[in-house]
Every structure is written in structure tokens, then in C-alpha cells.
Amino acid sequence: MPDSKPDTKPGSARATEPHIAIDLSLCNKDGLCISECPAFLLTRGEDKFPVVAGDAAERCIMCGHCIAVCPTGALSLAGRHADDLIPLRPELDMSPEAVEQFMRSRRSVRRFRNKPVDRELIRRCIDVARYAPSGVNTQPVNWIIAEDPDLMVALVDLTTKSLRRLPYFMPYLNAWAQGIDLILRGAPQLVVAHAPKGGMDNTTNCIVALAHFDLAAHSLGLGTCWAGLFTHAAGRSKAIASALCIPESHKIYGALMLGKPKYGFKRLPERKRPPVRFL
């Protein structure tokens, strides 16, 4: 099922609308769009209708909160109207107990079946991950899915070469020398998130997007494991960036091993309770 209607075509009536347009015949003057806009682009006029800032197009971060919060569909944003967007379906809401079990049941999978995940399932996970929050809604995350078997072996080899001068990692390197992969655990695929260097904290942006991907994969019965050794090595290795065709202006900020779990889990293991302070 498509997640929205096709984009407005250039030259159409909608394409010529103001950046933010208010249909006064639908507006109920509740002011929700005014309160919700993080850039303060809307104010209340003398007639109580919202008034749009003259420089709205320049300052808008396209978060879409204004159009999403309006109960009457009176507002359009950059040519997109309420009926262009996906409505929320209450029947799909999860109870707090269901959410708790779902999130707690997510496990790091290190034993995979020798079969790659279908690309359509990966695209589905990325489609969920694109809704992850990012600094000022920059949405900077780019995705690479490594799945060629020779490339996966090469990435493990390059990782070991990058880490060989660090004594802490020697057990992993020695295992690889004996043909045992403790780097990517024989996963059939590797999900890599990269973004421009610097930016509005692209480390966080990529990690949050990967976490969304992680949970989306879990919902589809797929297995993931955070590829910390690979990510650490990728930050030091131009060879890894080259092997994955990462632009020089970009950096790898995180990665997930991906595959179909070889085994299932029947219960929740214990976790220590973290220290918490309320001030």
C-alpha cells in the first residue's frame, strides 16, 4: 500500500499555492497550528484566523506538524493538503503492555540463516526509519545495504586491518585469522547509515534512524545486531569508505548486521535496573 498520494506536479494549481495556505472556510480558529509550529511561522490575527509569516518558506523546517495537527484539514503546506497525507488508524494502536513486550523482546541476533533478507522488507524498514527525528528536520541519513558475499568478507577483512593496532580487539582479530567471524557474525547483509560530516549532530541523527530500522526489522521477524566493531573501524579506515562508495564529504555513523534469525527466543532475559535521579 502506498504511503501517500503522488507528489504535486510542477505547474499544477496546488504547486502555485503559498508555502502555507489556510482555507478559512474550514478553519475553526482553534489555534492548534499556531501553538504547534516550532518555527513560530503562524500568529493569530484580529479575526482569530492564523496569519502566516511573510518569510515562512525560508524559515520552515518542513516538519509538517501544522498540517498534521489540524483536525479540519484547513491547512496546506508546500502544496500538500491533508487528504494527501496518511491518516492515523486507531485500530492499529498498541497497548502500553504490547509496546513494552515488543521493545523488551528485541534481541541482538548473532546466529543467522544463510539466506539474505528480501530487499522489499529492507525497503519497508527504511520507509519506517525515515520517520525518525533528526536535528531541525534535516533528514540527512543515507543508506547502503551491503549484501554481496565477497563484499561482506572484504568488509570483515578491512575491519580487522583497521583495528589490528589496538590490543583490546586482538581476540576478534585472532578469531578471524582462524576463519571465525566475530566482526559481522556471518550476517548475510549489513545496513550502513552515512551522512555529511559535521552537520547538526549527524551521529545522533544516524543512530536514531538505525534504532528505528532496528525495531522495524524486529516487527517483521528479522534479526539485527549493532555492528560496533565495524563502525569503530569505519571511522578510521578510508578503505572501508571506498569499498562502500561513501562520498568523501560523508561519514559512516553506524551499522547493523541484518538477517533471518537462526533461532528464536522464548523468554525475556533479565537486565539490571539503571540508576535514576529526579531533580
Rosetta blueprint (number, residue, H / E / L):
1 M L
2 P L
3 D L
4 S L
5 K L
6 P L
7 D L
8 T L
9 K L
10 P L
11 G L
12 S L
13 A L
14 R H
15 A H
16 T H
17 E L
18 P L
19 H L
20 I E
21 A E
22 I E
23 D L
24 L L
25 S L
26 L L
27 C L
28 N L
29 K L
30 D L
31 G L
32 L H
33 C H
34 I H
35 S H
36 E H
37 C L
38 P L
39 A L
40 F L
41 L L
42 L E
43 T E
44 R E
45 G L
46 E L
47 D L
48 K L
49 F L
50 P E
51 V E
52 V E
53 A L
54 G L
55 D L
56 A H
57 A H
58 E H
59 R H
60 C L
61 I L
62 M L
63 C L
64 G L
65 H H
66 C H
67 I H
68 A H
69 V H
70 C L
71 P L
72 T L
73 G L
74 A L
75 L E
76 S E
77 L E
78 A L
79 G L
80 R E
81 H L
82 A H
83 D H
84 D H
85 L L
86 I L
87 P L
88 L L
89 R L
90 P H
91 E H
92 L H
93 D L
94 M L
95 S L
96 P H
97 E H
98 A H
99 V H
100 E H
101 Q H
102 F H
103 M H
104 R H
105 S L
106 R L
107 R L
108 S E
109 V L
110 R L
111 R L
112 F E
113 R L
114 N L
115 K L
116 P L
117 V L
118 D L
119 R H
120 E H
121 L H
122 I H
123 R H
124 R H
125 C H
126 I H
127 D H
128 V H
129 A H
130 R L
131 Y L
132 A L
133 P L
134 S L
135 G H
136 V H
137 N H
138 T L
139 Q L
140 P L
141 V L
142 N E
143 W E
144 I E
145 I E
146 A E
147 E L
148 D L
149 P H
150 D H
151 L H
152 M H
153 V H
154 A H
155 L H
156 V H
157 D H
158 L H
159 T H
160 T H
161 K H
162 S H
163 L H
164 R L
165 R L
166 L L
167 P H
168 Y H
169 F H
170 M H
171 P H
172 Y H
173 L H
174 N H
175 A H
176 W H
177 A H
178 Q L
179 G L
180 I L
181 D L
182 L L
183 I L
184 L L
185 R L
186 G L
187 A L
188 P L
189 Q E
190 L E
191 V E
192 V E
193 A E
194 H E
195 A E
196 P E
197 K L
198 G L
199 G L
200 M L
201 D L
202 N H
203 T H
204 T H
205 N H
206 C H
207 I H
208 V H
209 A H
210 L H
211 A H
212 H H
213 F H
214 D H
215 L H
216 A H
217 A H
218 H H
219 S H
220 L L
221 G L
222 L L
223 G E
224 T E
225 C E
226 W E
227 A L
228 G H
229 L H
230 F H
231 T H
232 H H
233 A H
234 A H
235 G L
236 R L
237 S L
238 K H
239 A H
240 I H
241 A H
242 S H
243 A H
244 L L
245 C L
246 I L
247 P L
248 E L
249 S L
250 H E
251 K E
252 I E
253 Y E
254 G E
255 A E
256 L E
257 M E
258 L E
259 G E
260 K L
261 P E
262 K L
263 Y L
264 G L
265 F L
266 K L
267 R L
268 L L
269 P L
270 E L
271 R L
272 K L
273 R L
274 P L
275 P L
276 V L
277 R L
278 F L
279 L L
